[in-house]
Amino acid sequence: MNVQALPMQRYIDHHGSLVDQLPTWADQATLKGFYCDMVLTRVYDNKAVALQRTGKLGTYPSHLGSEAIGIAIGRALKPDDVFIPYYRDMPAMWARGIGMEKNLQYWGGDERGSDFSFEDRHCRDLPFCVPIATQCTHAVGVAAALKIQGNHQAALVTCGDGATSKGDFLESLNCAGVWNIPLVFVINNNQWAISVPRAIQCGAELLSDKAKGAGIKGITVDGNDIVAMYDIVSTSLDKARKGKGATLIEAISYRLSDHTTADDASRYRSEDELQQAWEFEPLNRLKVFLINQGWWTEDEDEQWLQHCREIVEKAVAEYQSLTPQAPESAFDYLYETLDRDLHKQRDIIINKAMRMQRGHRG
C-alpha cells in the first residue's frame, strides 16, 4: 500500500511546495522556529545513538523521522494541559520544557530522569511509558479528572501504530467517546510495530477509522508536514478544552531508524523502502519551503547546526557529570511507601552495595 496516496491533511508536500493555503498562524517566525526545533532534536537523536553505541547510554529508541509530530504536539499543548507520552516522544517532551539531560538520565537508567518537579516547575506531565498502549488507560483517567475539575484543560496521549491493536487502546478509545472527555489521541503511524509492517497489523485502510466505533472524530494527517500536524493538534486540543469531546489523530510518518538500538531493521525491511521513505522526511521539506520563500539560507542552516551541536554537547556533559544514584533508589522512586518485605529487600541491596565498596577499596 502506498501510504502517501492515502487521504490526509497536508499543506506542504515532500518537494517543499504548498498544496493548500497556509493557516493564518503559519508565519515566517513560527515556521522557522519549528524548523530549528526539529533540527535540534535530530542532532540530539544522533548523539544519543552514538552514546548508546559507546556504552554510555542504555537501549535507546530513536525518534528519527517523527520530529514534526513531536514538536507540533509539544508546541500545541498549553502549560496546564497534561501530556501522556510513549517512549518515542523526546521531541514533544523537550518542547514541553523537559531538558535533554533528563532524557539521557532516563535512558541511562537514572530514576531522576522521570522527575519533572525540578526548578519549581509545576509539571503534571507523565513520564515515558514503555509498555505498549497502557498509557492510553492512564490518559483516560487524567482526562476524566480534568473534566470533573472543570478547568477547561486537555490531555493528549501518544502511541505507535502497533499499540492500536491492543485492548488498552481500544478500551480507552471507547471510554473517551462514552464519557465525552477532553482527550486527544495521536498515533505515530510510522509503518512498523517493531518488525511487523502496518499492512498486516490492521485490515482498515486508515487507523483513524477506529474512531468511528467509539463515536469520536478521527483524522488522518501527514505526520511529515509540521504545519498540518500543528494545525490539527491545536484544533483538536481547543475542541477538547471547550468540552466538545475527544479526537483521534493518525499521523502518517515513517520510522527511519531501527525500532531501538537493540534492533536491526535491515533484517525485515528493504534498503529501497528506507531510501524512498527518506524522500518524505519532515526536516528537508520544511527547509526547502523556507528557502524558497526567502526565509532561510544554507549559511543560516550551517550556523544553526553548529549551535545545536553545542547545546547537545552541554546536555551530555551535564548528564555525564552527575553522581550515580545509589542502587536502592529503585525502591525510593517506584513506591510511595514500602511494606516490611520491600524494606527488607531494600536493606539487602544497601548491604550488598556496601560489601562491594569495601571489597573494591581492599
C-alpha positions as CSV (number, residue, x, y, z in Angstrom):
1,M,0.0,0.0,0.0
2,N,1.3,3.5,-0.9
3,V,0.7,5.3,2.3
4,Q,1.5,8.7,0.7
5,A,-1.6,8.2,-1.5
6,L,-3.9,7.9,1.5
7,P,-6.4,10.8,2.0
8,M,-4.8,13.0,4.6
9,Q,-4.5,16.6,5.8
10,R,-1.4,18.3,4.2
11,Y,-0.2,21.8,3.5
12,I,3.4,21.3,2.3
13,D,4.4,18.3,0.2
14,H,7.7,16.4,0.2
15,H,9.0,18.7,-2.5
16,G,8.6,21.7,-0.2
17,S,5.7,23.0,-2.3
18,L,2.4,24.3,-1.0
19,V,-0.6,22.2,-1.8
20,D,-3.1,24.2,0.3
21,Q,-3.2,27.8,1.6
22,L,-1.3,28.1,4.8
23,P,-3.3,28.7,8.1
24,T,-3.1,32.3,9.3
25,W,-0.9,31.4,12.3
26,A,1.8,29.9,10.0
27,D,4.0,33.0,9.7
28,Q,7.7,33.2,9.0
29,A,8.9,33.3,12.6
30,T,6.7,30.4,13.7
31,L,7.8,28.1,10.8
32,K,11.5,29.0,11.3
33,G,11.1,28.2,14.9
34,F,9.5,24.8,14.1
35,Y,12.4,24.0,11.8
36,C,15.0,25.0,14.3
37,D,13.3,22.8,16.9
38,M,13.3,19.8,14.6
39,V,16.9,20.2,13.7
40,L,17.9,20.4,17.3
41,T,16.1,17.3,18.3
42,R,17.6,15.4,15.4
43,V,21.1,16.4,16.4
44,Y,20.3,15.2,19.8
45,D,19.0,11.9,18.5
46,N,22.1,11.2,16.5
47,K,24.2,11.9,19.7
48,A,22.1,9.7,21.9
49,V,22.5,6.8,19.5
50,A,26.3,7.4,19.5
51,L,26.3,7.4,23.3
52,Q,24.5,4.0,23.3
53,R,26.9,2.5,20.8
54,T,29.8,3.5,23.0
55,G,28.3,2.1,26.2
56,K,27.3,5.5,27.8
57,L,23.6,5.0,27.5
58,G,21.2,2.1,27.7
59,T,18.9,0.9,25.0
60,Y,17.5,3.9,23.2
61,P,14.5,4.4,20.9
62,S,15.4,6.8,18.1
63,H,12.7,9.4,17.0
64,L,14.3,9.8,13.6
65,G,11.5,10.7,11.2
66,S,8.9,11.7,13.7
67,E,10.3,15.1,14.7
68,A,7.3,17.0,13.1
69,I,4.9,15.0,15.2
70,G,6.7,15.6,18.5
71,I,7.4,19.3,18.0
72,A,3.9,20.0,16.9
73,I,2.4,18.3,19.9
74,G,4.8,20.0,22.3
75,R,4.2,23.4,20.9
76,A,0.4,23.0,20.7
77,L,-0.1,21.9,24.3
78,K,-0.7,24.7,26.8
79,P,1.3,24.7,30.1
80,D,-1.6,23.5,32.2
81,D,-2.6,20.7,29.8
82,V,-1.3,17.2,30.6
83,F,0.9,15.2,28.2
84,I,0.9,11.4,28.5
85,P,3.8,10.2,26.3
86,Y,5.1,7.0,24.9
87,Y,8.7,6.1,24.7
88,R,9.5,7.8,21.3
89,D,8.4,11.2,22.4
90,M,11.6,13.1,23.3
91,P,10.9,16.0,20.9
92,A,7.5,16.7,22.4
93,M,8.8,16.4,26.0
94,W,11.7,18.7,25.1
95,A,9.3,21.3,23.6
96,R,7.3,21.0,26.9
97,G,10.4,22.1,28.8
98,I,11.9,18.8,29.8
99,G,15.7,19.1,29.3
100,M,17.8,16.8,27.1
101,E,19.8,15.8,30.2
102,K,16.6,14.4,31.7
103,N,16.0,12.2,28.6
104,L,19.6,11.0,28.8
105,Q,19.1,10.2,32.5
106,Y,16.0,8.2,31.8
107,W,17.7,6.0,29.1
108,G,20.8,5.8,31.2
109,G,18.9,4.1,34.0
110,D,18.7,7.1,36.4
111,E,15.4,7.4,38.2
112,R,15.8,11.1,38.3
113,G,15.1,11.2,34.5
114,S,11.4,10.9,35.3
115,D,11.3,13.6,37.9
116,F,9.8,16.8,36.4
117,S,9.4,18.8,39.6
118,F,12.7,20.4,39.2
119,E,13.4,24.2,39.4
120,D,10.0,24.9,41.0
121,R,8.4,24.0,37.6
122,H,4.9,22.7,38.1
123,C,4.5,19.9,35.6
124,R,1.8,17.3,35.6
125,D,3.0,15.5,32.5
126,L,3.6,11.8,32.9
127,P,7.0,10.2,32.3
128,F,7.8,7.9,29.4
129,C,5.7,4.7,29.1
130,V,7.5,1.7,27.6
131,P,4.7,-0.9,27.9
132,I,2.6,-0.8,24.8
133,A,-0.7,1.2,25.0
134,T,-1.1,1.2,28.8
135,Q,-0.5,4.9,28.8
136,C,-3.9,5.3,26.9
137,T,-5.7,4.0,30.0
138,H,-3.8,6.4,32.2
139,A,-4.8,9.2,29.8
140,V,-8.5,8.4,30.1
141,G,-8.2,8.7,33.9
142,V,-6.3,12.0,33.6
143,A,-8.8,13.5,31.1
144,A,-11.8,12.3,33.2
145,A,-10.3,14.1,36.2
146,L,-9.8,17.3,34.2
147,K,-13.5,17.1,33.2
148,I,-14.6,16.6,36.8
149,Q,-12.4,19.6,37.9
150,G,-14.0,21.8,35.2
151,N,-10.8,23.7,34.5
152,H,-11.1,23.7,30.7
153,Q,-7.8,21.8,30.2
154,A,-7.0,18.9,27.9
155,A,-4.9,15.8,27.9
156,L,-3.0,14.4,25.0
157,V,-1.7,10.8,24.7
158,T,0.6,9.3,22.0
159,C,1.2,5.8,20.8
160,G,2.6,3.9,17.8
161,D,0.6,2.1,15.2
162,G,1.2,-1.2,16.8
163,A,-0.4,0.0,20.0
164,T,-3.7,0.4,18.2
165,S,-4.1,-3.4,18.1
166,K,-4.0,-3.6,21.9
167,G,-7.1,-3.9,24.1
168,D,-5.8,-1.0,26.2
169,F,-6.0,1.4,23.2
170,L,-9.5,0.2,22.1
171,E,-11.0,0.3,25.5
172,S,-9.5,3.8,26.1
173,L,-11.0,5.0,22.9
174,N,-14.4,3.6,23.8
175,C,-14.3,5.3,27.2
176,A,-13.3,8.6,25.7
177,G,-16.3,8.5,23.5
178,V,-18.8,7.4,26.1
179,W,-17.6,9.8,28.8
180,N,-17.0,12.8,26.4
181,I,-13.7,13.6,28.0
182,P,-11.1,16.3,26.9
183,L,-8.6,13.8,25.4
184,V,-6.6,13.8,22.1
185,F,-5.1,10.6,20.9
186,V,-2.2,10.9,18.5
187,I,-1.0,7.7,16.7
188,N,2.5,7.9,15.3
189,N,1.9,5.6,12.3
190,N,5.5,5.0,11.4
191,Q,4.6,1.9,9.4
192,W,6.4,-0.6,11.7
193,A,5.4,-2.2,15.0
194,I,9.0,-3.4,15.6
195,S,9.3,-5.9,12.7
196,V,5.6,-6.1,11.9
197,P,4.6,-3.9,8.9
198,R,1.5,-1.8,9.0
199,A,-0.1,-3.7,6.2
200,I,-0.7,-6.8,8.4
201,Q,-1.5,-5.1,11.6
202,C,-5.0,-4.0,10.7
203,G,-7.4,-4.6,7.8
204,A,-8.7,-1.0,7.8
205,E,-7.2,1.4,5.3
206,L,-6.9,4.2,7.9
207,L,-6.2,3.7,11.6
208,S,-8.2,6.9,12.2
209,D,-11.3,4.8,11.2
210,K,-11.1,3.2,14.6
211,A,-12.6,6.4,16.0
212,K,-15.9,5.6,14.4
213,G,-16.7,2.7,16.7
214,A,-16.1,4.9,19.7
215,G,-18.2,7.7,18.3
216,I,-15.4,10.3,18.2
217,K,-13.8,12.3,15.4
218,G,-10.9,10.6,13.5
219,I,-8.5,12.5,11.3
220,T,-5.5,11.3,9.2
221,V,-2.8,13.9,8.8
222,D,0.6,13.9,7.1
223,G,2.9,13.5,10.0
224,N,5.9,14.7,8.0
225,D,4.2,18.1,7.5
226,I,4.6,20.1,10.7
227,V,2.1,22.7,9.5
228,A,-0.6,20.2,9.1
229,M,0.3,18.5,12.4
230,Y,0.3,21.6,14.5
231,D,-2.9,22.8,12.9
232,I,-4.8,19.6,13.6
233,V,-3.4,19.0,17.1
234,S,-4.1,22.7,18.1
235,T,-7.7,22.5,16.8
236,S,-8.3,19.2,18.5
237,L,-7.0,20.4,21.8
238,D,-9.1,23.5,21.6
239,K,-12.1,21.4,20.9
240,A,-11.3,19.2,24.0
241,R,-10.8,22.2,26.2
242,K,-14.3,23.5,25.2
243,G,-15.9,20.3,26.3
244,K,-16.6,19.1,22.8
245,G,-15.1,15.7,23.2
246,A,-12.1,13.5,22.2
247,T,-10.3,13.2,18.9
248,L,-8.2,10.5,17.3
249,I,-5.4,11.8,15.1
250,E,-3.4,9.4,12.9
251,A,-0.1,10.9,11.8
252,I,1.4,9.2,8.8
253,S,5.2,9.0,9.1
254,Y,8.0,6.5,8.7
255,R,10.5,5.1,11.3
256,L,13.8,6.0,9.6
257,S,15.7,4.2,12.4
258,D,15.8,0.8,13.9
259,H,13.0,0.2,16.4
260,T,15.5,0.7,19.2
261,T,19.3,0.4,19.4
262,A,18.7,-3.3,20.3
263,D,17.1,-3.8,16.8
264,D,18.4,-4.4,13.3
265,A,15.7,-3.3,10.9
266,S,17.7,-4.4,7.9
267,R,16.6,-7.9,8.8
268,Y,13.0,-7.2,7.9
269,R,12.8,-4.2,5.6
270,S,14.5,-3.4,2.3
271,E,17.0,-0.7,1.7
272,D,14.9,0.5,-1.2
273,E,11.9,1.1,1.0
274,L,14.0,3.0,3.5
275,Q,15.6,5.2,0.9
276,Q,12.2,6.0,-0.6
277,A,10.9,7.0,2.9
278,W,13.8,9.5,3.3
279,E,12.3,11.5,0.4
280,F,9.3,12.3,2.6
281,E,11.0,13.1,5.9
282,P,9.9,16.2,7.7
283,L,13.0,18.4,8.1
284,N,14.1,18.7,4.4
285,R,10.6,19.5,3.2
286,L,10.3,22.5,5.6
287,K,13.8,23.6,4.9
288,V,13.2,23.7,1.1
289,F,9.9,25.6,1.7
290,L,11.6,28.2,3.9
291,I,14.5,28.6,1.4
292,N,12.1,29.0,-1.5
293,Q,10.2,31.7,0.5
294,G,13.5,33.5,1.2
295,W,13.0,32.9,4.9
296,W,16.1,30.7,5.4
297,T,19.6,30.2,3.8
298,E,22.2,27.4,3.7
299,D,24.5,29.7,5.7
300,E,21.9,30.1,8.5
301,D,21.4,26.3,8.4
302,E,25.1,25.6,9.0
303,Q,25.3,28.1,11.8
304,W,22.2,26.7,13.5
305,L,23.6,23.1,13.1
306,Q,26.8,24.2,14.9
307,H,24.7,25.9,17.6
308,C,22.7,22.7,18.1
309,R,25.8,20.6,18.5
310,E,27.0,22.9,21.2
311,I,23.6,22.7,23.0
312,V,23.6,18.9,22.8
313,E,27.2,18.6,24.0
314,K,26.4,20.7,27.0
315,A,23.5,18.5,27.9
316,V,25.7,15.4,27.5
317,A,28.3,16.9,29.8
318,E,25.7,17.6,32.5
319,Y,24.4,14.0,32.2
320,Q,27.9,12.5,32.4
321,S,28.9,14.7,35.4
322,L,26.0,13.5,37.6
323,T,26.9,11.4,40.6
324,P,25.4,7.9,40.1
325,Q,22.4,7.1,42.1
326,A,22.5,4.6,45.0
327,P,21.2,1.1,44.0
328,E,18.4,1.3,46.4
329,S,16.9,4.3,44.6
330,A,14.9,1.9,42.5
331,F,12.7,1.3,45.6
332,D,12.7,5.0,46.5
333,Y,11.1,6.2,43.2
334,L,8.9,3.2,42.5
335,Y,6.8,3.1,45.6
336,E,5.1,5.8,47.7
337,T,5.5,3.7,50.8
338,L,7.4,0.4,51.5
339,D,5.9,-2.5,53.3
340,R,8.0,-4.8,55.6
341,D,9.1,-7.1,52.7
342,L,10.2,-4.2,50.5
343,H,12.1,-2.6,53.4
344,K,13.9,-5.9,53.8
345,Q,14.8,-6.1,50.1
346,R,16.0,-2.5,50.1
347,D,18.2,-3.2,53.1
348,I,19.7,-6.3,51.3
349,I,20.6,-4.1,48.3
350,I,22.2,-1.5,50.6
351,N,24.3,-4.1,52.5
352,K,25.4,-5.8,49.3
353,A,26.5,-2.4,47.8
354,M,28.5,-1.7,51.0
355,R,30.2,-5.0,50.8
356,M,31.1,-4.4,47.2
357,Q,32.6,-1.0,48.1
358,R,34.7,-2.4,50.9
359,G,35.9,-5.2,48.6
360,H,36.8,-2.6,45.9
361,R,38.8,-0.4,48.4
362,G,40.5,-3.5,49.7
